[in-house]
Amino acid sequence: MREALRRLLTGHRSTPPLRLPEGAAGPTLAVCHPEWRGVRTSANAFGDPLAQSTDVAVHAAAIVEAATMGGATAIVVHGFPPGADTLLSRAKAAGLRTLAVVHSSPAQHGAEVWEAAVADRVIGLAREGVIDRVGFVKAGVAEVFSGMGIDAAHTPNRAPRLEPFQPLELGPGKHIGVFAAPFWRKNVVTQLAAVSLMGEATAHVLERPAVGYLDALDIVEHGETPWPEFVRLQGSVDLNLYVSLSECHPMSPMESYLAGVPCLISRTSDLFRDAPDLWEIVTVSEADNPTAIAAAAVRLLDAGPAVVARAREWIEAADTQAAHGWAEFTSGAAQ
């Protein structure tokens, strides 16, 4: 565990590749880890040119040069990849505004030592003046750190931009997607148990959990796929489940609705929260209860295409607000 934490905060010994955006950087250059798909999808959705490396300390000079040569005035680091502190220090010394976006929640900080270490490091760098401003994807968290004297802002994820796709032919019957990694907070086993209560249904997963009693279910394992294929998978089932135990501002439910498929979610984020009637139909109040999830999933399926249309309208409106907030965050304007 100690070695894994060291590698997370300081990077790997071998020299990793660097992927720089083509053309001018624009006012803000974003940086993220290429293998952290959720963070990378979020960073792409914000629309800034994106540099990617598994260890940004090794390429700090090249990234800062790309930013300054491209006319950028700020660097924003998403998810704090290994070596981010070195990059941010170099960017600060070069006269760039330095920003960091935290894509984790306090619940994760309490359960995952590496997430707590990253959050502590980001806040420490902000106190030292290395980071000018910190964004928090999770609603209700920025206020906590503002109260501690940190220049913090809520930076909810923007909606992803989906390319047209042809849905997959999955065969007859009902198909339910549970497309999340099978670790504790994604709640995959509970959701698969819910699928077993939904009649003759096939569950589709990225990775099958190692739980023996799930062998009684009809489960198709697809493995990790490139993001366009992942979106296509989500858009090919009848319903997606994303009933997680802790969430910030999840991308997958937005991807699902934008792909034309309803998605049941837990009440652990602010997605759809300010539209009470929509919130009631697309969420379930008991995230760890398979029977409650199954009943809510059936209700959502029965609601038909109108719910998908309303959800898409909400996502588009929320995206406009998120874009405005992001512009203020990156420019340094007061929020």
Sequence and secondary structure as in RCSB ss.txt:
>XXXX:A:sequence
MREALRRLLTGHRSTPPLRLPEGAAGPTLAVCHPEWRGVRTSANAFGDPLAQSTDVAVHAAAIVEAATMGGATAI
VVHGFPPGADTLLSRAKAAGLRTLAVVHSSPAQHGAEVWEAAVADRVIGLAREGVIDRVGFVKAGVAEVFSGMGI
DAAHTPNRAPRLEPFQPLELGPGKHIGVFAAPFWRKNVVTQLAAVSLMGEATAHVLERPAVGYLDALDIVEHGET
PWPEFVRLQGSVDLNLYVSLSECHPMSPMESYLAGVPCLISRTSDLFRDAPDLWEIVTVSEADNPTAIAAAAVRL
LDAGPAVVARAREWIEAADTQAAHGWAEFTSGAAQ
>XXXX:A:secstr
 HHHHHHHHH  SS   EE  SS   SEEEEE TT HHHHHHHHHHT  EEEES TTTTHHHHHHHHHHTT SEE
EEES  TTHHHHHHHHHHTT EEEEEE   HHHHHH HHHHHHHHHHHHHHHHTS SEEEESSTTTHHHHHTTT 
 EEE                 SSEEEEE S SSGGG HHHHHHHHTTSSSEEEEESS  S GGGGGS EEE    
 HHHHHHHHTTSSEEEE  SS SS HHHHHHHHTT  EEEESSS TTTT HHHHHHHEES TT HHHHHHHHHHH
HHH HHHHHHHHHHHHHHHHHHHHHHHHHHHT   
